[in-house]
Amino acid sequence: IMDYMEQYKQQISKKIKVSNIKCCVLPVNDQTVQTAAQIIKQGGLVSFPTETVYGLGANALNSNAVLKIFETKQRPLTDPLIVHVCNLEQAQELKLIDISENVLKLIEPLAEQFWPGPMTLVLKANLAVVPQTVTANTGYIGIRCPDSEIAQKLIKQSNCPIAAPSANLFSHVSPTLSIHVFNDLYDKEIVILDGPQCDFGIESSVIKVEEAEGIVNLTILRKGSLSQQQIQSFLDEKGIEVSLKALGKKAFSNEESNQQAPGLFLKHYSPNVDTYLLSCVEQVDGSLSTSKVDMDLKHVAIVDFGKYLDEFKEHCLSYQSLSEEKNLVEAMNKFYWTLRSAENIDHVQKIMIYDFERAEQDGGDIQICLLYTSPSPRDS
């Protein structure tokens, strides 16, 4: 383990003092996953890879362990946690949820279709079992079954549900590599499982399931790896008649408000340097033109989609396109990694991102809410 840590330190930032490192990084194998599971059982914290992003996990039924997550991330208690389980049956057996037969009949086909995978279901919590801190005092719990062999093994060997938000400092860009976790939490007493890069690269889609007067409705609280179109298509295919709507941008709020789901604060998933959306305007001929930018770009990193911001390529510090072919899935997968890369470029002072508003109009709803919460400051 010591040899592995010494090798790992070779790739860390020179800004990090080795004497300040408190975390432990482990390679992934059967023995280390078992060790990580023991740490979870004992109330400790473990960062592990999933198909979406790296999570920071603790025993979801241990209120003291759950509080450690908030303290380590510097996360407000108004932001709820997602609880990871092996399957829907485990959530039922552990009595994590308090739902009716109507709700169960709806979520069973959803779980069968999209689990394991990047879908979180927000359901009424059984507060006799689930700590209120997990729910942010809302009475609802987010449940997810990760599509990751490492995560599944960790849950099974820990023998408990694992509460796990993204393994980063609160409001920073989510981690898709173990080194991202290390750079944020190196001075915290946690274990990091050094697994592969995450497949999807952004968080799960969060769907609230609510029943009123016997009628069950679905609300997408956070758009993520699973699109609204995919969910609606499945419901239509199965002949499931249920209302499916999504919260708009106006649903984002400040940190004092108790949230129904993670990722709904106005500033979230943000780089450590000032970040802005750069809008495009449609010309009479239907082409796109960037609005005039009256600023020096020599300390600016530009994150494009397609080649809409290509005209600035020779004038900025750095230029990266999330997808030159305008592939929204490719762009989604590279989004967090690209923001992390941009903020670490020497001499960078600002990041400018192509505004995906037009992509949203073309049906690309996957990462819009994540894009909207990345820029800062808001009043610029």
C-alpha positions in Angstrom: 0.0 0.0 0.0 2.8 2.4 0.9 4.5 1.7 -2.5 1.3 2.3 -4.3 0.8 5.7 -2.5 4.4 6.7 -3.5 3.6 5.9 -7.1 0.4 7.7 -6.9 2.0 10.9 -5.6 4.0 11.2 -8.8 0.9 12.4 -10.6 -0.4 14.9 -8.0 -0.2 18.7 -8.3 3.0 20.4 -7.1 0.7 22.8 -5.2 -0.1 20.0 -2.7 2.3 19.6 0.2 3.0 15.9 0.8 3.0 16.5 4.6 -0.7 17.5 4.4 -1.8 14.3 2.8 -4.2 12.3 5.1 -6.1 10.2 2.6 -5.1 6.7 1.5 -5.3 5.6 -2.1 -5.7 1.9 -2.8 -5.6 0.0 -6.1 -8.8 -1.9 -6.9 -8.7 -5.7 -6.2 -10.7 -8.2 -4.1 -8.6 -7.5 -1.0 -8.8 -3.7 -1.1 -12.6 -3.7 -1.8 -13.0 -5.9 1.2 -10.8 -3.5 3.2 -12.9 -0.6 2.0 -16.1 -2.5 3.0 -14.7 -2.9 6.5 -14.1 0.8 6.7 -17.7 1.5 5.7 -18.9 -0.9 8.4 -16.8 0.9 11.0 -18.3 4.3 10.1 -15.5 5.5 7.9 -15.6 7.1 4.4 -14.6 5.5 1.1 -14.4 7.1 -2.3 -15.3 4.7 -5.1 -16.0 4.8 -8.8 -19.4 4.4 -10.3 -20.5 4.7 -14.0 -21.5 8.3 -13.4 -18.9 10.0 -11.1 -16.7 9.0 -8.1 -18.8 8.9 -4.9 -17.9 9.5 -1.3 -19.6 6.7 0.6 -20.6 6.0 4.1 -23.1 3.6 5.8 -26.4 5.3 5.1 -28.0 4.0 8.3 -25.2 5.4 10.5 -26.0 9.0 11.3 -22.5 9.8 12.6 -21.0 8.4 9.4 -23.4 10.4 7.2 -22.5 13.6 9.1 -18.8 12.9 8.2 -19.7 13.1 4.5 -21.2 16.6 5.0 -18.1 17.7 7.1 -15.6 16.3 4.7 -17.2 17.9 1.6 -18.2 21.1 3.4 -21.6 20.4 2.1 -24.7 22.1 3.6 -27.2 19.9 5.5 -29.9 21.3 3.1 -28.5 19.1 0.3 -29.7 15.5 0.5 -27.7 12.4 -0.3 -28.3 9.6 -2.7 -28.3 6.1 -1.2 -26.8 3.3 -3.3 -28.3 -0.2 -3.1 -27.7 -3.4 -5.0 -31.3 -3.5 -6.3 -34.9 -2.4 -5.5 -35.4 -5.6 -3.4 -32.6 -4.5 -1.0 -34.2 -1.1 -0.5 -37.5 -2.9 0.4 -35.9 -5.5 2.6 -34.1 -2.8 4.6 -37.3 -0.8 4.8 -35.6 2.3 3.5 -38.8 3.4 1.7 -42.4 3.9 2.7 -44.5 3.6 -0.4 -47.9 2.4 -1.6 -48.7 -0.4 -3.9 -49.5 2.2 -6.6 -46.0 3.6 -6.4 -44.4 0.2 -6.3 -46.3 -0.9 -9.4 -44.8 2.2 -11.2 -41.2 2.0 -10.0 -40.8 -1.8 -10.5 -40.8 -1.6 -14.4 -38.6 1.6 -14.2 -36.1 -0.2 -12.0 -36.2 -3.3 -14.2 -35.4 -1.2 -17.3 -32.9 1.4 -16.0 -31.2 -0.4 -13.1 -28.4 -0.9 -12.6 -27.8 2.5 -14.2 -27.8 6.3 -13.9 -31.4 6.7 -12.5 -32.1 7.9 -9.0 -35.7 7.5 -7.7 -36.8 9.9 -4.9 -39.3 8.2 -2.8 -41.0 8.7 0.6 -38.5 7.6 3.2 -39.1 5.4 6.2 -37.8 7.8 8.9 -37.8 5.1 11.5 -34.8 3.6 9.6 -33.3 6.4 7.5 -31.5 9.3 9.3 -33.1 12.7 8.6 -29.7 14.1 7.5 -29.8 11.8 4.5 -33.1 13.3 3.4 -32.2 17.0 4.2 -35.3 16.9 6.4 -37.6 16.6 3.4 -38.9 13.1 4.3 -37.8 11.8 0.9 -34.9 9.6 0.0 -33.0 9.2 -3.3 -32.3 5.6 -4.2 -30.0 4.4 -6.9 -28.5 1.1 -8.1 -25.1 1.8 -9.7 -24.0 0.0 -12.9 -20.4 -0.5 -11.6 -18.9 -3.8 -10.6 -16.7 -2.1 -8.0 -19.6 -0.2 -6.5 -21.8 -3.3 -6.4 -19.1 -5.4 -4.7 -18.6 -2.6 -2.1 -22.3 -2.4 -1.3 -22.6 -6.2 -0.9 -19.5 -6.6 1.2 -20.4 -3.6 3.4 -23.7 -5.3 4.0 -25.5 -1.9 4.1 -26.8 0.8 1.8 -24.2 3.4 1.0 -25.0 7.1 1.0 -22.7 8.7 -1.5 -22.7 12.1 -3.1 -19.9 13.0 -5.5 -16.4 12.8 -3.9 -15.4 16.5 -4.2 -15.5 19.7 -2.2 -19.0 21.1 -2.3 -19.9 23.1 -5.4 -16.7 22.1 -7.2 -16.7 20.1 -10.4 -17.6 16.5 -9.9 -14.7 13.9 -10.1 -14.5 11.4 -12.9 -11.0 10.1 -12.0 -9.5 9.2 -8.7 -6.9 11.9 -9.1 -9.8 14.4 -9.1 -11.0 13.1 -5.7 -7.4 13.2 -4.4 -6.9 16.9 -5.5 -10.0 17.9 -3.6 -9.9 15.7 -0.5 -6.2 14.8 -0.1 -6.1 16.3 3.4 -9.2 14.4 4.6 -9.2 11.0 6.4 -10.7 8.9 3.7 -9.8 5.9 1.5 -9.9 6.3 -2.3 -10.3 3.3 -4.5 -8.3 4.0 -7.6 -10.6 2.7 -10.2 -11.1 3.5 -13.9 -12.5 6.7 -15.4 -16.3 6.9 -15.1 -18.2 5.9 -18.2 -20.9 8.5 -18.3 -19.0 11.4 -16.7 -21.9 13.2 -15.2 -24.4 12.5 -12.4 -27.5 10.3 -12.5 -30.9 11.7 -13.5 -33.1 12.2 -10.4 -36.8 11.4 -10.6 -39.3 12.2 -7.8 -42.2 9.7 -7.5 -45.1 11.3 -5.7 -48.7 10.1 -5.1 -51.7 12.4 -4.4 -55.2 11.0 -4.1 -54.2 7.7 -5.6 -52.5 9.3 -8.7 -48.8 8.8 -9.1 -46.7 11.5 -10.9 -43.1 11.7 -12.0 -41.0 14.8 -11.8 -37.4 15.0 -13.1 -35.7 17.1 -10.5 -32.2 16.9 -12.0 -31.4 16.1 -15.6 -28.4 13.8 -15.9 -27.1 10.8 -17.7 -30.6 9.5 -18.5 -32.6 11.8 -20.8 -36.3 12.7 -20.4 -36.9 11.4 -23.9 -35.5 7.9 -22.9 -37.8 7.8 -19.9 -40.8 8.9 -21.8 -40.2 6.5 -24.7 -40.0 3.6 -22.2 -43.3 4.7 -20.5 -45.0 5.0 -23.9 -43.7 1.6 -25.0 -45.0 -0.1 -21.9 -48.3 1.7 -22.1 -47.7 3.2 -18.6 -49.9 6.3 -18.4 -48.3 8.7 -15.9 -47.4 12.4 -16.0 -43.7 13.0 -16.5 -42.5 16.6 -16.2 -39.1 18.2 -15.6 -38.2 21.2 -13.4 -36.9 24.2 -15.3 -34.0 26.5 -14.5 -36.2 28.6 -12.1 -36.1 25.6 -9.7 -32.5 26.3 -8.8 -32.2 28.0 -5.4 -29.8 29.1 -2.6 -28.1 27.0 0.0 -30.5 27.9 2.8 -33.4 26.0 1.2 -33.9 22.3 1.9 -33.6 20.5 -1.5 -35.6 17.6 -2.8 -32.6 16.3 -4.7 -28.8 17.1 -4.9 -27.5 19.4 -7.6 -30.3 22.0 -7.4 -28.4 24.9 -5.9 -27.8 27.8 -8.2 -24.0 27.4 -8.0 -22.9 23.8 -8.4 -20.4 21.7 -10.4 -18.3 24.9 -10.7 -14.6 25.3 -11.6 -12.2 27.1 -9.2 -11.9 30.1 -11.6 -14.6 32.4 -12.8 -16.7 30.6 -15.4 -19.2 32.1 -17.9 -21.6 30.9 -20.6 -21.0 32.4 -24.0 -24.2 32.7 -26.0 -24.7 32.5 -29.8 -27.2 34.5 -31.8 -28.9 33.2 -34.9 -28.4 35.3 -38.0 -30.9 36.0 -40.8 -29.4 33.3 -42.9 -29.8 30.8 -40.1 -26.1 30.6 -39.2 -24.8 31.1 -35.7 -22.5 34.0 -34.6 -21.0 34.6 -31.2 -22.0 37.8 -29.5 -19.1 40.3 -29.5 -16.7 39.6 -26.6 -15.0 42.8 -25.5 -12.2 41.3 -23.4 -8.7 40.0 -23.7 -8.7 36.3 -24.2 -5.0 35.5 -23.5 -5.9 34.2 -20.0 -9.2 32.5 -21.0 -9.8 28.8 -21.6 -12.7 28.2 -24.1 -14.8 25.1 -23.9 -16.7 24.7 -27.2 -19.4 22.4 -28.6 -19.0 21.7 -32.3 -16.9 24.6 -33.6 -19.2 27.5 -32.7 -16.4 29.4 -30.8 -13.7 28.4 -33.3 -13.1 32.0 -34.2 -11.5 32.6 -30.8 -9.2 29.7 -31.1 -6.1 31.7 -32.0 -6.7 34.4 -29.4 -7.3 32.4 -26.2 -5.1 30.6 -23.8 -6.7 27.2 -24.4 -9.4 25.8 -26.7 -11.2 22.5 -26.3 -14.3 21.2 -28.0 -16.5 18.8 -26.1 -17.5 17.3 -29.4 -16.5 18.6 -32.8 -19.3 16.4 -34.3 -21.9 18.0 -32.0 -22.5 14.7 -30.3 -24.4 15.5 -27.1 -23.5 12.2 -25.4 -19.8 12.6 -26.2 -20.0 16.2 -24.8 -21.8 15.0 -21.7 -19.1 12.4 -21.0 -16.3 14.9 -21.4 -17.9 17.9 -19.6 -16.5 17.5 -16.1 -13.2 16.2 -17.2 -12.8 19.2 -19.5 -13.7 21.7 -16.8 -11.2 20.1 -14.4 -8.5 20.2 -17.1 -9.3 23.9 -17.9 -9.1 25.2 -14.4 -5.6 23.7 -13.9 -4.1 25.3 -17.0 -1.2 27.6 -16.0 -2.2 31.3 -16.0 -5.9 30.7 -16.7 -8.1 33.3 -15.2 -11.5 32.6 -16.8 -13.3 29.8 -18.5 -15.9 30.4 -21.2 -18.3 27.7 -22.2 -20.5 27.5 -25.2 -24.1 27.9 -24.1 -26.0 24.7 -24.8 -29.4 26.5 -24.9 -29.6 25.8 -28.7 -28.7 22.1 -28.1 -31.5 22.0 -25.6 -34.0 23.2 -28.2 -32.7 20.5 -30.6 -33.7 17.8 -28.0 -30.4 17.6 -26.1 -31.8 17.9 -22.6 -29.2 15.6 -21.0 -26.8 18.0 -19.4 -28.6 21.4 -19.5 -29.1 21.8 -15.8 -25.5 20.8 -15.1 -24.3 23.3 -17.6 -26.5 26.1 -16.1 -25.1 25.6 -12.6 -21.4 25.5 -13.6 -20.8 29.2 -14.4 -19.9 31.7 -11.7 -20.3 34.5 -10.8 -24.0 34.8 -11.5 -24.2 38.6 -11.8 -21.9 38.8 -14.8 
